[in-house]
Amino acid sequence: DTQILLIDNSLTTQTLMKRILEASQYQVNTAKTEDEGKALCQRLTPHLIIVGENVPNLDGFAFKDWLLENFPEQQMPLILITAYANDEFLEQLQSSGIEGYINKAKFNQDTFLETVKTALHPS
């Protein structure tokens, strides 16, 4: 089973994404805070992590660095949820090694699942 960890403090976002992912046969664990997310990473070693931009004190780019430091042997791709997919953000994304992002402002279920599949199975 493919384990996905979703870290977002919005219950609405969590519920929506969890339903979509579970309908596609993924196993989903959720966390509301950075600490909960890190604890779940250590316990579960998920295949993919999705991080919301509004989680207090959680910077997705710093979280990616933490993953690389703490799990050098594991491939744990990271997808960011953002409402601000501007050029600066996209440049930072490319240089950070983060596997993808979800544009909350233009949320589309098919694009979301495609982003997840691509992050899990890069060609």
C-alpha positions as CSV (number, residue, x, y, z in Angstrom):
1,D,0.0,0.0,0.0
2,T,1.2,3.5,-0.8
3,Q,1.3,5.6,2.3
4,I,0.8,9.4,1.9
5,L,1.2,11.9,4.7
6,L,-0.9,15.0,4.4
7,I,0.2,17.9,6.7
8,D,-2.3,20.8,6.7
9,N,-4.1,22.7,9.4
10,S,-7.2,23.2,7.3
11,L,-9.7,20.5,8.0
12,T,-11.5,21.4,4.8
13,T,-8.3,20.8,2.7
14,Q,-7.4,17.7,4.7
15,T,-10.9,16.2,4.2
16,L,-11.1,16.9,0.5
17,M,-7.6,15.6,-0.3
18,K,-7.9,12.6,1.9
19,R,-11.2,11.6,0.2
20,I,-9.7,12.0,-3.3
21,L,-6.6,10.0,-2.4
22,E,-8.4,7.2,-0.6
23,A,-10.8,6.9,-3.5
24,S,-7.7,6.2,-5.6
25,Q,-6.6,3.5,-3.2
26,Y,-3.9,5.4,-1.3
27,Q,-3.5,5.1,2.4
28,V,-3.6,8.6,4.0
29,N,-2.4,9.8,7.4
30,T,-3.0,13.4,8.4
31,A,-1.2,15.9,10.7
32,K,-2.1,19.4,11.6
33,T,1.3,20.6,12.8
34,E,5.0,20.3,11.8
35,D,5.7,18.3,15.0
36,E,2.9,15.8,14.3
37,G,4.1,15.6,10.7
38,K,7.7,14.8,11.7
39,A,6.6,12.3,14.3
40,L,4.5,10.5,11.6
41,C,7.4,10.6,9.1
42,Q,9.6,8.8,11.7
43,R,6.9,6.3,12.5
44,L,5.6,5.5,9.1
45,T,8.2,6.5,6.5
46,P,5.5,7.6,4.0
47,H,6.0,7.2,0.2
48,L,4.9,10.8,-0.3
49,I,4.3,13.9,1.8
50,I,1.9,16.7,1.0
51,V,2.5,20.0,2.9
52,G,0.1,22.9,3.2
53,E,1.5,26.4,3.1
54,N,-0.5,27.7,6.1
55,V,0.7,25.3,8.7
56,P,2.1,27.5,11.5
57,N,5.9,27.6,11.7
58,L,6.1,25.1,8.8
59,D,8.1,26.0,5.7
60,G,7.8,23.4,3.0
61,F,11.3,24.1,1.7
62,A,12.9,23.7,5.2
63,F,10.8,20.6,5.7
64,K,12.4,19.1,2.5
65,D,15.8,19.8,4.0
66,W,14.8,18.1,7.2
67,L,13.7,15.0,5.3
68,L,16.9,14.9,3.3
69,E,19.0,15.2,6.5
70,N,17.0,12.7,8.6
71,F,16.1,10.1,5.9
72,P,19.1,10.2,3.5
73,E,18.4,6.6,2.4
74,Q,14.6,7.1,1.8
75,Q,13.0,8.6,-1.2
76,M,10.2,10.7,0.3
77,P,9.0,13.1,-2.4
78,L,7.3,16.3,-1.2
79,I,4.4,18.2,-2.8
80,L,3.5,21.7,-1.6
81,I,0.0,23.1,-1.5
82,T,0.1,26.8,-2.3
83,A,-2.2,29.6,-3.4
84,Y,0.8,31.7,-4.6
85,A,2.4,29.9,-7.6
86,N,4.3,33.0,-8.7
87,D,7.6,33.0,-10.6
88,E,9.7,33.4,-7.5
89,F,7.9,30.4,-5.8
90,L,8.4,28.3,-9.0
91,E,12.1,29.1,-9.1
92,Q,12.5,28.2,-5.5
93,L,10.6,25.0,-6.1
94,Q,12.9,23.9,-8.9
95,S,16.1,24.6,-7.0
96,S,14.9,22.9,-3.8
97,G,14.4,19.4,-5.1
98,I,10.7,19.4,-4.2
99,E,8.8,17.2,-6.5
100,G,5.7,19.2,-7.2
101,Y,3.0,21.6,-6.0
102,I,-0.8,21.9,-5.9
103,N,-2.2,25.3,-6.8
104,K,-5.0,25.7,-4.3
105,A,-6.5,28.6,-6.2
106,K,-7.0,26.4,-9.3
107,F,-7.6,23.1,-7.6
108,N,-8.6,20.3,-9.9
109,Q,-9.0,16.7,-8.8
110,D,-7.4,15.2,-12.0
111,T,-4.4,17.5,-11.9
112,F,-4.0,16.7,-8.1
113,L,-3.9,13.0,-8.7
114,E,-1.6,13.4,-11.7
115,T,0.8,15.4,-9.5
116,V,0.7,12.7,-6.9
117,K,1.4,9.9,-9.4
118,T,4.2,11.8,-11.0
119,A,5.9,12.5,-7.6
120,L,5.5,8.8,-6.6
121,H,6.7,7.4,-10.0
122,P,9.0,10.0,-11.7
123,S,9.8,8.9,-15.2
